[in-house]
């Protein structure tokens, strides 16, 4: 295709980003070029924009960041058969090697050589993005671009919730950011007997209610462990989905877990934490699952199924929409904590 495009570039090792004209990438063999229709901002993007310690240790400016998007295939490289020009697609943003022991045993989501677009290589906050064709998920043309973009983070919620049995169980979701509220909806759609949403942010608790939570717990206004035990007749939650990464919340999650229950951890603490392993894990017989990414491509099939069936509706959690020119306002909205998913349109 050639030419240039507008892109949001992490331009230096510090706060912020910059809109620039950069070359349109050309697809290599096995790759496809996608005209981006919508992107959604992730917490990872906020870390990069704000330039915290994690970002400083991981990314190398200048480069195009952003990793959640949807769009239309406009060009394919040599040997591509999985997608064709005109297809509407979302993207699995973890690019894996296919040859490590994890990939070869069908667990590519924990590939030891994973690269993430917008983190380890150029991303999607741009008019065009190039991807390995095998990483693209074809969507029906009627799927709204912002919903198709949000399928990637929804996949995290699906993977976390469905890493063990849900039907007929009480589920506590700790942390009601966008992925947390999507996990609320997935747990409800999967037949949970009760879905308890916990957070310290009233705005996000309200979103969790709109997404189907049966109980809302403000963890600064009442004891979350005692409240969950009260809801569950003293037994504790059968399943705890930890989405916050907050050390105190993680410890509370193990305390509110019933004996023989399951904790699935997606949230990322910024420092090591101390747990009462003897009483909260070993003597409880707890199942503990660390969750990374999405299972390729089982999780994508489940995610698409929830959306196409209407069992999960993402509309309530897509709360703000901005043009790429308004990126500063979009990131400020995210950092204020009073938003669900924030969309940027190139």
C-alpha positions in Angstrom: 0.0 0.0 0.0 2.7 2.5 0.9 2.3 6.0 2.2 1.9 7.3 5.7 -0.7 7.1 8.5 -1.5 8.9 11.7 -0.5 6.9 14.8 -0.3 7.5 18.6 3.4 7.0 19.4 5.0 6.5 22.8 7.6 9.0 21.8 10.0 9.0 24.8 10.7 7.5 28.2 8.3 9.7 30.2 4.6 10.7 30.6 2.3 11.0 27.7 2.3 10.2 24.0 2.3 12.0 20.6 0.3 11.9 17.4 2.7 11.4 14.5 2.8 10.6 10.8 4.5 7.2 10.4 4.9 4.8 7.5 2.0 2.4 6.8 3.4 -1.1 7.6 3.6 -3.6 4.8 2.5 -7.2 5.4 5.2 -9.8 5.1 4.5 -13.4 4.1 1.9 -14.9 6.5 0.7 -11.4 7.6 -2.3 -9.2 7.0 -2.7 -5.4 6.9 -5.8 -4.2 8.8 -7.5 -0.9 8.5 -8.3 -0.1 12.2 -12.0 0.7 12.9 -11.8 0.9 16.7 -9.3 0.5 19.5 -10.0 0.2 23.2 -7.6 1.4 25.9 -6.3 -1.2 28.4 -4.8 -0.8 31.8 -1.5 -1.8 30.2 -1.7 1.2 27.9 -2.3 3.5 30.9 0.9 2.1 32.5 2.8 2.9 29.3 1.2 6.3 28.9 1.9 7.2 32.5 5.4 5.7 32.4 5.5 3.8 35.6 8.2 1.4 36.8 6.8 -1.5 34.9 6.7 0.4 31.6 10.2 1.7 32.1 11.4 -1.9 32.6 9.6 -3.3 29.6 9.0 -1.0 26.6 11.4 0.8 24.4 10.2 4.1 22.9 9.6 5.4 20.3 7.0 3.0 18.9 3.3 2.8 18.2 1.5 1.4 21.3 -2.0 0.0 21.9 -3.1 -3.7 21.6 -6.9 -4.0 21.5 -8.5 -3.3 18.2 -10.8 -4.4 15.4 -10.8 -3.6 11.7 -11.0 -4.7 8.1 -8.4 -6.7 6.2 -7.2 -4.5 3.3 -4.1 -6.5 2.2 -2.6 -9.9 2.8 0.9 -11.2 2.4 2.1 -14.2 0.5 0.8 -17.6 1.7 -2.2 -16.1 3.7 -5.3 -18.3 3.5 -6.9 -17.8 6.9 -8.3 -14.4 6.1 -9.1 -12.4 2.9 -9.4 -8.8 2.0 -12.8 -7.5 3.3 -12.9 -9.7 6.4 -13.8 -8.0 9.6 -11.4 -9.1 12.4 -10.3 -8.8 16.0 -6.8 -9.8 17.0 -5.2 -12.2 19.5 -2.5 -9.8 20.6 -0.1 -12.4 22.0 2.3 -13.5 19.2 3.7 -16.9 20.0 6.6 -19.0 18.6 4.7 -22.3 18.0 7.8 -24.3 18.8 8.5 -24.2 22.5 7.3 -27.1 24.7 4.2 -25.0 25.8 3.1 -24.3 22.3 3.7 -27.8 21.1 1.5 -29.3 23.9 -1.4 -27.0 23.1 -0.8 -24.3 25.7 0.3 -21.4 23.5 -1.2 -18.9 26.0 1.9 -19.5 28.2 4.4 -19.6 25.3 7.8 -18.7 26.8 8.7 -16.5 23.7 5.4 -14.5 23.7 5.6 -11.0 22.2 2.6 -8.6 22.7 1.7 -6.0 20.1 1.8 -2.5 21.5 4.3 -3.7 24.1 7.1 -5.6 22.5 6.4 -4.5 18.9 4.3 -1.8 17.2 0.7 -1.8 18.1 -2.7 -0.6 16.9 -3.3 3.0 18.0 -3.1 3.9 14.4 -5.0 4.0 11.1 -3.5 0.6 10.1 -1.9 -2.3 11.8 -0.2 -5.4 10.6 -0.6 -8.8 12.2 0.2 -12.5 11.6 -2.9 -13.8 9.8 -3.1 -16.7 12.2 -3.7 -14.2 15.1 -6.9 -12.8 13.5 -10.4 -13.8 14.5 -13.0 -13.3 11.9 -16.3 -11.6 13.0 -19.7 -11.3 11.4 -19.9 -7.9 9.7 -22.8 -6.9 12.0 -20.6 -6.8 15.1 -19.9 -3.2 16.3 -16.2 -2.3 15.9 -15.9 -1.3 19.6 -17.4 -4.6 20.7 -15.1 -6.5 18.3 -12.2 -4.6 19.8 -13.2 -5.5 23.4 -13.3 -9.2 22.5 -9.6 -9.4 23.4 -10.0 -8.2 27.1 -13.3 -10.1 27.3 -11.2 -13.2 26.5 -9.2 -12.6 29.7 -12.5 -12.5 31.7 -13.7 -15.7 30.0 -10.4 -17.5 30.6 -10.4 -16.4 34.3 -14.1 -17.3 34.9 -14.1 -20.6 33.0 -10.8 -22.0 34.4 -13.0 -24.1 36.6 -16.7 -25.0 37.1 -19.1 -22.1 37.5 -22.6 -23.4 37.2 -24.5 -23.4 40.5 -21.6 -21.9 42.4 -21.3 -18.6 44.3 -18.7 -16.4 42.6 -16.9 -13.4 44.0 -15.4 -11.0 41.5 -12.8 -8.7 43.2 -12.0 -5.6 41.1 -14.6 -4.1 38.8 -12.5 -2.6 36.1 -13.6 -3.4 32.6 -12.3 -7.0 32.7 -13.8 -7.5 36.1 -17.3 -6.4 35.1 -17.0 -8.6 32.0 -16.2 -11.5 34.3 -19.4 -10.7 36.2 -21.4 -11.0 33.0 -19.6 -14.2 32.0 -20.1 -15.8 35.4 -23.8 -15.0 35.3 -24.2 -16.3 31.8 -22.4 -19.5 32.9 -25.0 -20.3 35.5 -23.5 -19.0 38.8 -26.0 -19.1 41.6 -24.8 -15.7 42.8 -22.3 -13.2 41.5 -20.8 -10.9 44.2 -18.9 -7.9 42.9 -16.4 -6.2 45.2 -14.6 -2.8 44.7 -13.9 0.5 46.4 -15.1 2.5 43.4 -18.8 3.4 43.4 -18.8 4.1 39.6 -17.4 0.6 38.9 -19.7 -1.1 41.3 -22.6 0.5 39.5 -21.2 -0.9 36.2 -21.0 -4.3 37.8 -24.6 -4.1 38.8 -25.5 -3.2 35.2 -23.5 -6.2 34.0 -25.5 -8.6 36.2 -24.0 -8.8 39.7 -26.5 -10.0 42.2 -24.6 -8.4 45.2 -22.4 -5.2 45.3 -19.9 -4.9 48.1 -18.0 -1.6 48.7 -14.8 -3.0 50.4 -14.0 0.3 52.2 -17.5 0.7 53.7 -18.0 -2.9 55.0 -15.8 -5.9 55.8 -15.8 -7.7 52.4 -14.9 -11.1 53.9 -17.7 -11.0 56.5 -20.1 -9.7 53.8 -19.3 -12.6 51.4 -19.7 -15.1 54.3 -23.1 -13.5 55.2 -24.3 -13.8 51.6 -23.1 -17.5 51.4 -24.7 -18.6 54.7 -21.3 -18.6 56.4 -19.6 -20.9 53.9 -17.6 -18.5 51.8 -17.5 -18.1 48.0 -17.1 -21.2 45.9 -15.1 -19.3 43.3 -13.0 -16.1 43.7 -12.0 -14.2 40.6 -9.2 -11.8 41.6 -9.0 -9.0 39.0 -7.6 -6.1 41.0 -4.0 -7.0 41.8 -4.3 -5.2 45.1 -2.4 -7.1 47.9 -5.0 -6.5 50.5 -7.8 -7.6 48.2 -5.9 -10.8 47.2 -5.5 -11.7 50.9 -9.2 -11.0 51.5 -10.0 -13.2 48.4 -8.3 -16.2 50.0 -10.0 -15.5 53.3 -13.5 -15.4 51.8 -13.0 -18.6 49.8 -14.8 -21.7 51.0 -13.0 -24.9 51.8 -12.2 -26.7 48.5 -12.9 -23.6 46.5 -11.1 -22.1 43.6 -9.2 -18.8 43.3 -8.3 -17.6 39.8 -5.9 -14.7 39.7 -5.7 -12.3 36.8 -4.8 -9.1 38.6 -1.1 -8.1 38.8 0.4 -6.9 42.1 3.2 -4.5 41.7 5.2 -6.1 44.5 5.5 -9.4 46.3 2.7 -10.1 48.8 2.5 -12.3 52.0 -0.2 -15.0 52.2 -1.2 -17.3 55.0 -0.4 -20.4 53.0 -1.0 -22.8 55.8 -4.6 -21.8 56.7 -5.8 -20.2 53.5 -4.4 -22.5 50.9 -3.2 -25.8 52.3 -5.8 -26.5 55.0 -8.5 -25.2 52.8 -7.6 -27.5 49.9 -7.8 -24.4 47.7 -7.3 -24.6 43.9 -5.3 -21.7 42.7 -5.1 -20.8 39.0 -2.8 -18.1 37.6 -4.4 -16.7 34.4 -2.5 -15.2 31.5 -4.0 -14.1 28.2 -6.5 -16.3 26.4 -6.4 -20.0 25.5 -5.7 -20.1 21.8 -8.3 -20.4 20.4 -10.7 -22.1 22.7 -11.3 -18.9 24.7 -12.0 -17.0 21.4 -14.7 -19.5 20.5 -16.3 -19.2 23.9 -16.1 -15.4 23.8 -17.7 -15.2 20.4 -20.4 -17.6 21.5 -21.3 -15.5 24.5 -21.7 -12.4 22.3 -23.5 -14.0 19.4 -26.0 -15.7 21.6 -26.8 -12.5 23.4 -26.0 -14.0 26.8 -23.3 -11.3 27.3 -24.0 -7.7 26.3 -20.9 -5.4 26.4 -22.9 -2.2 25.8 -23.1 -1.1 29.5 -19.4 -1.3 30.0 -18.4 0.7 26.9 -18.8 4.0 28.5 -16.7 6.6 26.6 -15.8 7.2 22.9 -13.1 9.6 21.6 -11.4 10.3 18.3 -7.7 9.7 18.1 -7.2 13.5 18.3 -8.8 13.4 21.7 -6.3 10.9 23.1 -5.2 13.0 26.1 -8.8 13.4 27.3 -9.3 9.6 26.8 -6.4 8.7 28.9 -7.3 11.2 31.6 -10.8 9.6 31.7 -9.2 6.2 32.3 -6.8 7.5 34.9 -9.7 9.1 36.9 -11.2 5.7 37.3 -14.7 6.7 36.3 -15.1 4.7 33.1 -15.7 1.3 31.8 -14.1 0.6 28.4 -12.8 3.7 26.6 -12.8 3.6 22.8 -10.5 5.5 20.4 -11.5 5.8 16.8 -8.7 6.4 14.3 
